[in-house]
Amino acid sequence: MASATTAPPPPGNLKRIVAASLIGTTIEWYDFFLYGSAAALVFNKLFFPDSDPIVGTLLSFLTYAVGFAARPLGALVFGHYGDRLGRKKLLVLSLLLMGGATFAIGLLPTHATIGTAAPVLLTVLRLVQGFALGGEWGGAVLLVSEHGDARRRGFWASWPQTGAPAGQLLATGVLSLLTAVLSDSAFGTWGWRIPFLLSGVLVIVGLWIRLSVDESPVFRQALAQAEARKAAHKDDAERLPLVSVLRHHWRDVLVAMGARMAENISYYVITAFILVYATTSAGVSKQTALNSVLIASAVHFAVIPAWGALSDRLGRRPVYLLGAVGVGLWMFPFFQLVDTGDFGSLILAVTVGLVLHGAMYAPQAAFFSEMFATRMRYSGASIGAQFASVAAGAPAPLIATALLSDYGSSTPIALYVIAAAVLTVIAVGVAKETRHRDLSDVEPTTDAKPATAQAADAHTV
């Protein structure tokens, strides 16, 4: 093991790396969540006007789910080149793709103008969004994980994870402001375009920050070692990181996929489907539903680093399991609180749900990074995370909406999330603790603790 890679970097440099990852992930999640919120609120009328309201909502969420279908492809492509060329280059590309697609949605003609071509173009742009996000997550968390202090990796790596609630906060905040100041007619006619067009400004800021950071030192070291081996032994076994992942880390990929089930499904039920459920079944206004998600997202942002720090003390698995069990137990009280139609109860329901979600999401970055060797880490972490999203987050609003339509009750939806929580508990329960693994390992890691484990145990975050 190379001690140089495990030594804490200069504080200023690490903070710049964290800021670059956080800004980028915030922008990308803003773009992604903005679409989800718009799909719940206006896209059913603008792009599927010939359908009845519930079918229009289902079709709108179907285009939302299409973005998830493209995420595994993004994970494969970005993971492959990220493990060969570096994390930074691919993160710049992902930001450009995501921002460009979101900006284009803001300019897109609706069904009333160009007919069926409108939902087709919307679907294509959603595919581009999903492709870009599939490559974004792995690179962002690895850039921080591979720069950071190993003893506080859970804390530092959790900061890019706050990009999700920050993006949700920003997207919901902009939509909430617009729905407050504009009439329903104005918002449906042109106001919905404003937050999509704002993405162009955000991307410029994000690119300026991301271009200023250095490539991961762990990756640079691994690349140099791989090139030296190839020159000495004509070793080309690492040409395809995906092959190496499936050969050496297939169990870890399955664990990562299982770990994401409760995390991904619960998040989209709590933040996206709730906009449909609260407004149609609980009689809550659109503005009230948006404001509850807005407040809860602010709390979510604040608690994620705390959960990450706790994972440095207790381990990734205990914190993750706490979140999975907690989300499962919270689902029935969650819907009971929403059904009251009371604003305070709605805030409590969403906030507690997102706090428990944070216990899974915060340690996830370090947990998944520590599962894989350096030269296949981008591919492994991305594949495990994004392939799960197809089965988890993608259909979650669709399934929840269909269950509500068929049964007229929240009970099947709660049971759906509980089943996902059980799968996650099983996956994380059979996984090995990764907190002490050295990210400088180029080859697949063993289960042995590094010599620094005792020092890490004694460290107080």
Sequence and secondary structure as in RCSB ss.txt:
>XXXX:A:sequence
MASATTAPPPPGNLKRIVAASLIGTTIEWYDFFLYGSAAALVFNKLFFPDSDPIVGTLLSFLTYAVGFAARPLGA
LVFGHYGDRLGRKKLLVLSLLLMGGATFAIGLLPTHATIGTAAPVLLTVLRLVQGFALGGEWGGAVLLVSEHGDA
RRRGFWASWPQTGAPAGQLLATGVLSLLTAVLSDSAFGTWGWRIPFLLSGVLVIVGLWIRLSVDESPVFRQALAQ
AEARKAAHKDDAERLPLVSVLRHHWRDVLVAMGARMAENISYYVITAFILVYATTSAGVSKQTALNSVLIASAVH
FAVIPAWGALSDRLGRRPVYLLGAVGVGLWMFPFFQLVDTGDFGSLILAVTVGLVLHGAMYAPQAAFFSEMFATR
MRYSGASIGAQFASVAAGAPAPLIATALLSDYGSSTPIALYVIAAAVLTVIAVGVAKETRHRDLSDVEPTTDAKP
ATAQAADAHTV
>XXXX:A:secstr
  HHHHS   HHHHHHHHHHHHHHHHHHHHHHHHHHHHIIIIIHHHH TTS HHHHHHHHHHHHHHHHHHHHHHH
HHHHHHHHHH HHHHHHHHHHHHHHHHHHHHT   HHHHTTHHHHHHHHHHHHHHHHHHHHHHHHHHHHHHHS G
GGHHHHHHHHHTHHHHHHHHHHHHHHHHHHHS HHHIIIIITHHHHHHHHHHHHHHHHHHTTS   HHHHHHHHH
HHHHHHHH   TTS HHHHHHHH HHHHHHHHHHHHHHHHHHHIIIIIHHHHHHHTS   HHHHHHHHHHHHHHH
HHHHHHHHHHHHHH HHHHHHHHHHHHHHHHHHHHHHHHT  HHHHHHHHHHHHHHHHHHHHHHHHHHHHHS GG
GHHHHHHHHHHHHHHHTTTTHHHHHHHHHHHHSSSHHHHHHHHHHHHHHHHHHHHS   TT  TT  S   SS  
TTHHHHHH   
